[in-house]
Amino acid sequence: MLIADNIARVRANIAAAAKEAGRDPGDILLVGASKMNGAEACREAIAAGIDALGENRVQEMTAKLAENAYEGAPLHFIGHLQRNKVRQVVGRVSLIQSVGSLELLEEIEKAAARLELTQDVLLEVNIGEEAAKSGFAPRDLFAGAEAALERSHIRVLGLMTIPPADAEREENLGYFQKVRTLFVDINEKLFHNELQYLSMGMSGDYEDAVRLGATMVRVGSAIFGSRHYT
Ligand SMILES: *Cc1c(COP(=O)(O)O)cnc(C)c1O
């Protein structure tokens, strides 16, 4: 299957889900999760009109940046970010979607201040409160957002979440609903309703996420094909 055909199919599914929910499909950004796919695949996705590409490994992203893989589309960092790799990401991506701790906020602030720029971020919510996953627990999200608001070189544009991988559909819908509620609440109380992005939904559940209010979905295998881990 051609990447362009896959993108067209995903877009059509997003549009159908949006209409079911009475939403404008144009309000939903499609981010291609391009991990384990080479520069050529990234270029194909950009030529086919993907809204942004997202990478989740710093080393892979750095190598592909050197090949100009992302020219013509915004680049997002969507994976777990280690503090010692922050300087390789800040200023190189338009959005870091995966900011899930006060320590990471602090490190991003330092790196952005050094470069005299403002780094756009999403706060990641660990909605399933999984021990092995990064992200703010729901109860810590307000404190995280308040800390981010105090950082002059960080701008929060919204929330991101990855529900537990083993959740059944009904349970998954519940997680999306909870994050949506947190988004509306925090947006009103701390951000004057100016947050734009609610990033949730991947290949297996992006239509459900769109029905439940996602404004950004991160789709990998449904666009690029299945990944082969070695
Ligand atoms: C890989 C990845 C995705 C996309 O996963 P698919 O199931 O292949 O669509 C989305 N978000 C993050 C953070 C990822 O690492």
PDBQT file of the ligand as one rigid body, heavy atoms in Angstrom, charges set to zero:
ROOT
HETATM    1  C1  LIG A 301       4.458   4.820  17.676  1.00  0.00    +0.000 C 
HETATM    2  C2  LIG A 301       3.651   5.845  18.345  1.00  0.00    +0.000 A 
HETATM    3  C3  LIG A 301       2.365   6.173  17.882  1.00  0.00    +0.000 A 
HETATM    4  C4  LIG A 301       1.697   5.492  16.700  1.00  0.00    +0.000 C 
HETATM    5  O1  LIG A 301       1.501   4.123  16.944  1.00  0.00    +0.000 OA
HETATM    6  P1  LIG A 301       0.674   3.239  15.886  1.00  0.00    +0.000 P 
HETATM    7  O2  LIG A 301      -0.055   2.268  16.738  1.00  0.00    +0.000 OA
HETATM    8  O3  LIG A 301       1.678   2.613  14.997  1.00  0.00    +0.000 OA
HETATM    9  O4  LIG A 301      -0.246   4.141  15.161  1.00  0.00    +0.000 OA
HETATM   10  C5  LIG A 301       1.666   7.174  18.541  1.00  0.00    +0.000 A 
HETATM   11  N1  LIG A 301       2.178   7.812  19.606  1.00  0.00    +0.000 NA
HETATM   12  C6  LIG A 301       3.407   7.521  20.099  1.00  0.00    +0.000 A 
HETATM   13  C7  LIG A 301       3.902   8.265  21.272  1.00  0.00    +0.000 C 
HETATM   14  C8  LIG A 301       4.174   6.540  19.484  1.00  0.00    +0.000 A 
HETATM   15  O5  LIG A 301       5.389   6.262  19.976  1.00  0.00    +0.000 OA
ENDROOT
TORSDOF 0
